Amino acid sequence: MISPEPPLFLSAAWMRVMVASGAIARACPVTLRDTVVHVGEYRAFGLAKWILYGALPDETELLSLFVQARRQGVFQVESDFNMARWQERTFLATHTRVTRPFGTYLVDLSQSEEALWEGMHPKHRNMTRRARQEGVEIRPELDLGACVALMGETYARGGREHGFSLRYLELLRRELDGRVLFWSAVHRGELQAALVLPYDGLTGYYLHGASRTGGVPGASNLLHWEAMRHLRSAGVGRYDLGGARETTDDPRLEGIFRFKQRFGGVFVHCYHWKKVVSLPRERLHALLFALRGGSV
């Protein structure tokens, strides 16, 4: 049974962020059983595609959503957002085209704080202690401009650019007010690590993070540990550490995944997928897209 309150990434508040940031054209409310979920709509050439940023608690409700999409003239429904936790591969393979496997680490916050601490890898516990001994402070506040700069520094270490603007973070703060942590790890007045962590009644989500090159060792470990303690005390049942893969040939990604793994979570397999609900409209969109040189 679907909860009357939709998961965070299917909520009206999240969709307001996506619309205002230009990620989607508009948000569409869809009624499924006793709740309303919100999907994003992409539109080009007068044709619409729906995008799900989150997973339905009851994945079989997708079939009802597909029927409603077809009735509203949508040509395709898809879900490829890294925080969407679609886990039933057999069901998805039967009713959609699975496009990419990935996963995440889920930490059980319902256990005692002692068990939570003991569940972390010894190296993570040592790094957390070290940061505290070095005088790193965890603050329930974050300068968003400094966060954007630190995210740029973090992505640059992997030879990449990030696409997250100050405007986007401001939208998150405004629209998810009361349901998102903007926390920082600071040492002697200098930002060491940043964490953007939205949450709903069930789950806290590691959405964005950043760390200083050559910063105080363990600052990020301590930041996540204190965030988990806070979520636990607030009654949030689990901590989702964001996208991960069990195996990779990329040393940079391997380091990121190992960092997430060592917080003691269980790896959960998830899947991205697409579903064409109107083949004539999908073919028309593909034709028009090709005629425009692959741009809209």
Sequence and secondary structure as in RCSB ss.txt:
>XXXX:A:sequence
MISPEPPLFLSAAWMRVMVASGAIARACPVTLRDTVVHVGEYRAFGLAKWILYGALPDETELLSLFVQARRQGVF
QVESDFNMARWQERTFLATHTRVTRPFGTYLVDLSQSEEALWEGMHPKHRNMTRRARQEGVEIRPELDLGACVAL
MGETYARGGREHGFSLRYLELLRRELDGRVLFWSAVHRGELQAALVLPYDGLTGYYLHGASRTGGVPGASNLLHW
EAMRHLRSAGVGRYDLGGARETTDDPRLEGIFRFKQRFGGVFVHCYHWKKVVSLPRERLHALLFALRGGSV
>XXXX:A:secstr
   SS  GGGSHHHHHHHHHTTSSSEEEEEEETTEEEEEEEEEETTEEEEE SS  SSGGGHHHHHHHHHHTTEE
EEEE  TT     HHHHHHHSEEEEEEEEEEEETTS HHHHHHHS HHHHHHHHHHHHTT EEES   HHHHHHH
HHHHHHHTT      HHHHHHHHHHTTTSEEEEEEEETTEEEEEEEEEB SSEEE  EEEE TT  TTHHHHHHH
HHHHHHHHTT  EEEEEEE S  S HHHHHHHHHHHTT  EEEEEEEEEEES HHHHHHHHHHHHHTTS  
